[in-house]
Amino acid sequence: MSVARGLGFLSIYLSTRESTQMRNHTNVMSVARYSKEAVIYLATRDYTEKRNYTSVMSVARYSKEAVSYPATRDYIQNRNHTSVMFVAKNSKEVKIYPCTKVYTQLRNHTCAMPVARDSRTVVIYLGTKEFIQTRNHTSVMFVARDSKAAVIYPCTKVYTQTRNHTSVMFVARDSKAAVI
C-alpha cells in the first residue's frame, strides 16, 4: 500500500499476493491482483495504469471515465486527449503513436517499459527476464538483462520505473528518492 501526497502522480505497486492501493490528494485506485473489479477515482494530472491476470484499467488524463480491457490474450489500450498508452500482453509487436505530452509503452515478453515526458523518441531493448534502470537529471538509461547494449534517451523531465518479478515501482518525476 502506498501513499503519495503533493507529488502530482500516483505511486503504483503490483504485488503477487496482496491488493494494491494508490493515494494522493485527489486520486485513489485499488485493484486486487485476482480481482474482477476495481474502484477508480480520476486523477487530476496524470493517468494511471494497472495490470493483473484478469483485467487492465486505465484512467486517462483529462478523462471522465475509465476503460477496462480483458487481459486474456493480446490487447491494445489507448486513451487520453494527447497521449496514447499501449499494453500488449504476450504480443511480439508493439505499435507506437507519438503524442504531444505523455505516452507510455508497455510490452510483455519480458520487456522494459519506458515512460517519458516531453520526449520525442523512445528506444527499447528487450531482455529475457528483467531490466535495470538508472537515472540522472536529464536522461534515463534502460539496461535490459542479458542485453549487450544500453539505451539512453534525453528527457526534459522524467520519472523512472523499476521492475522485477513481483512489483512495479514508480519514482516521482524529478524526485531524489523512490516512494515506497
C-alpha positions, 0 to 999 in steps of 0.5 A: 500500500502506498501513499503519495501526497503533493507529488502530482502522480500516483505511486503504483505497486503490483504485488503477487499476493496482496491488493494494491492501493494508490493515494494522493490528494485527489486520486485513489485506485485499488485493484486486487491482483485476482480481482474482477473489479476495481474502484477508480477515482480520476486523477487530476494530472496524470493517468494511471495504469494497472495490470493483473491476470484478469483485467487492465484499467486505465484512467486517462488524463483529462478523462471522465471515465475509465476503460477496462480491457480483458487481459486474456490474450493480446490487447491494445489500450489507448486513451487520453486527449494527447497521449496514447498508452499501449499494453500488449500482453504476450504480443511480439509487436508493439505499435507506437503513436507519438503524442504531444505530452505523455505516452507510455509503452508497455510490452510483455515478453519480458520487456522494459517499459519506458515512460517519458515526458516531453520526449520525442523518441523512445528506444527499447531493448528487450531482455529475457527476464528483467531490466535495470534502470538508472537515472540522472537529471536529464536522461534515463538509461534502460539496461535490459538483462542479458542485453549487450547494449544500453539505451539512453534517451534525453528527457526534459523531465522524467520519472523512472520505473523499476521492475522485477518479478513481483512489483512495479515501482514508480519514482516521482518525476524529478524526485531524489528518492523512490516512494515506497 
